[in-house]
Structures are given as C-alpha cells and as structure tokens.
C-alpha cells in the first residue's frame, strides 16, 4: 500500500500550489481568494523513485464562513488517513490564531508533522521562519511553492518521515482485487468466490463505498480478495464519498498481485469501462478480464468470438490479459478463475536465468535481425532480468535510439512465447552499454 501524505493549513497559505508543484500538474485549483479548495483532492506523486499519495485539503479556520464545518471535516478525514502531515503556514503573515488552532488539532493525531513555512521567495523573509517554532513542531523548513525553492528538501523530509513497515513476516497469500465500474457484479463475484455472503450485494450502483479485504483458503492455497468500490470515469466523480472510493480502489490495485477487471455482459462495453483499465496499466499489475452476467444474454456460436474481439479492440494495452466468461450470480464457471489467478501470480513473480534468457534473445535476433532506424542498426549485446512484479529485463545495446517500436514488440512476444508470461505485463529496458 502506498503511503499517504496530507497537506493542511489555513486558507490562502499556498497548499494547492504546493500540491500542484509536487505532483507536477495543475490538478488542484489555485486562487488568491481563500476557500477555493473545499474537498480533499488525491493524486499519486513520486520522489526519488518512491511513490506516495498526496492529499490536498481545504483551508481550516475559525469563524462562521460558509462550508467551514464541511471543510474541517474533510481535512480531519485526510489527517486521520495520512501517514505524514505537511502543515503549511505563511511566513509573511506570521503565526495567526488559525495556525495555533490547527497546531492543536495536529497534536492529537500523533502523526509525523512537517512544518513548511511557505512564500519564502526572498532571503529577507528567511528569518521570519523562527517565529513558527512557537507552534511546537521541530525544524520548520522554508519553501516557496510558487518558485519551487526548498520543495526538494521538503520531499526528502517527507520520505524520511514515512513510517517503515514493522512486519518482517512474508505473506505468501495471493492478493487479488476486483475492479470495474459500479454495478457490474463485483460484490456478487466476491461472494461466489468465497461461497459466502461476505459483502453487501445490491442493484443500486455504488453500494460498495470502501475496499474490503477477505482472507480465505481454496484448493490448498491462501488468498486475499479485495472487493472495491466502482471506479468512475476520470473527471466525472461527483460525490465526495466517490472520490474517497476511487482512492481506495486505486490503492487496492496497488496492493494486488492480480487484478480482475470485471465487465457486464448485459450492457456491453461502455465508455466508463474504457477508462478503468488505465489504472491497471499504470500500476503494471497482472490482469484477468472477467465478462460477468454471461447468463443474461442471448448467445449463438459467434457471440463469444465477438466479445473477445470487442475486448481486444478496447483494451489494446492489456493484450496480455486472458478473458474469462462467467455468471457470478448463478456461480457458473467461477471455478475457472482460481487456476487463472494462480498462473498469473506465478508469471508475475517469475525469474529467468541469465543464460537461458540470452539464448532466447540471440535466437530471436538470428531469426529476425533488426533493421536500420534513426540512422543506425541496434546491436544487442546481452540481457539480464533486473526485477519481478512485473518481470523486468535490462537489455544492453549500442544505442537505444536505434530501436524501432515494432522490434520491441517482437522481442517481447518472443519472451512471452518462450517463458509463458501468462496474464502479466513484462518490461524491457534498453540501456546503452558503457
């Protein structure tokens, strides 16, 4: 699970500007008018190859302005779920009553708090940060979210403050999640897999508001199934609670070895479905595409083939994912999922010896040599597996820019054919040999 970092503070201290600076995009609205941000806004951020979720919150203040209660509630939820809290203050206005009030709220969280003194755009303001020691937090850090000054140091502090996992025990259970738009039958499928009414099943879209982890044993193997709230199309999430559900769903993908992408056969593939798979691609997870409610449609000898063609056309970037047709409600063909999940898990963690890997690469080159591209012909020296989850291979060459995309896909397909990378993405990293 990725750590979560919440940005809090009173209105107009630059929280949203800092949020946008860290994620590298203008996702959060910024304005000189206080109170523009009301809800929590989530985004994935990265620093020094470490990923985390960043949460922007509305300004907390004393008084009776509109939405103050709702904004404070949203901010408190963010503080409650965060692993690290960044408390942003304004060096030019000094310590205010609102700052002192927020500091008291933060004392109660028992979370690591980093005090970021913002708007230090000029050296003449730098000494103003000493005033903020009175808030009771160690070593305030001077930053300018507008100009990026000190933001790298702040990110270093954030990563250092993220709690390390205290458990050294390896969990051998296979973790898989069910994702898809609301009302495609994810909860029904969870119940069928568990052979139990573990989660609420309803015809009302969006019944599942949070992700639910259930450990169980089947066919002498340990599993953890994560049932998630339905994902909506990006940019079309209206309810605050749905924003929270999307974060949980994406978080569940990040915690999974295998993701089951659930589609509804009775409605066909619709616009919302086309966006869901992007999350799986982004996290490089093993994937099985599940066409549910297969019992509700009229079928002939061509129906399944047409569905397969539609799925492959829609999810070209998930061409490695097998397709399973079933009915969760009638418990038909649900049993076929377990062998597929097991095989996907094994492929996702598979390691290939360097000698065998290079034999396959050399055979592929001899069978189909690369052609000239970008002013040269790529020469492949050797390859080595450098990671799993998913299997990742470093291929050392004379010049990576000579690689044509079609040759990348050719080598990828040769590796898939030779080593049965069932249901998992694989990554090829072409590096210039020194």
Secondary structure, 3 states (H helix, E strand, C coil): CCCEEEEECCCCCCHHHHHHHHHCCCCCCCCCCCCCCCCCEEEEEEECCEEEEEEECCCCCCCCCCCHHHHHHHHHHHHHHCCEEEEEEECCCCCCHHHHHHHHHHHCCCCEEEEEEECCCCHHHHHHHHHHHHHCCCCCEECECCCCECHHHHHHHHHHHCCCCCCCCCCCCEEEEEECCCCCCHHHHHHHHHCCCCCCCCCCCCCCCCCEEEEEEECCEEEEEEECCCCCCCCCCCCHHHHHHHHHHHHHHHCCCEEEEEEECCCCCCHHHHHHHHHHHHHCCEEEEEEECHHHCCCCCCHHHHHHHHHHHHCHHHCCCEEEECECCCCECCCHHHHHHHHHHHHHCCCCCHHHHHHHHHHHHHHCCCCCECCECCCEEEEEEEECCCCEEEEEECCHHHCCHHHHHHHHHHHHHHHCCCCCCCEEEEEECC
